[in-house]
Amino acid sequence: MIGRMNRRRAPAGLLILLIFSGCASWMMNGEPPEVLVTNVTPLEASAFEQRLQVDLRIRNPNDFDLAVTGIDFRLDLNGNRLARGLGNKALVVPRLSDAVTSVETSTSTLQVVRQLLSFSGDQSLTYHLTGVVHTKEGRLPFDNSGVLLDTGTVSGSPSAQ
């Protein structure tokens, strides 16, 4: 009789343990961070490749520090892919705060030239950033869009005069 009760309790105890450990890991992950582009700086270039430094602001909306171990992202400008970035710099984003990280990446020189030729001063320069922030606890996806340059902010454009 006692053996049957132990056999019934074991699966029930295991189920409860799994449920609570699942809830704990969900609570630890919290809300995904917001990632924004703060700057894109051209570095060295060759006939086939353009190196870029992309500065990203990671905002942590959670009530706990976010231990970032890396980032993987895709950056589109005005709807066209500019670059894919991979960074493995570790940083801690304090709770309810933000931090900036820089990622060096590369893109095709031809792609940069196409972007420049398609851009005119009478349009905004918009970006779309998607990717994953890697932490010690797992991966947190992000998806964000914004404006790098408003219409008419490029000198010499008709609306800037």
Sequence and secondary structure as in RCSB ss.txt:
>XXXX:A:sequence
MIGRMNRRRAPAGLLILLIFSGCASWMMNGEPPEVLVTNVTPLEASAFEQRLQVDLRIRNPNDFDLAVTGIDFRL
DLNGNRLARGLGNKALVVPRLSDAVTSVETSTSTLQVVRQLLSFSGDQSLTYHLTGVVHTKEGRLPFDNSGVLLD
TGTVSGSPSAQ
>XXXX:A:secstr
 HHHHHHHHHHHHHHHHHHHHHHHHHHHH S  EEEEEEEEEEEE SSEEEEEEEEEEEE SSS EEEEEEEEEE
EETTEEEEEEEE   EEE TTEEEEEEEEEEEEHHHHHHHHHH  TTS EEEEEEEEEEESS EEEEEEEEEEE 
TT STTSGGG 
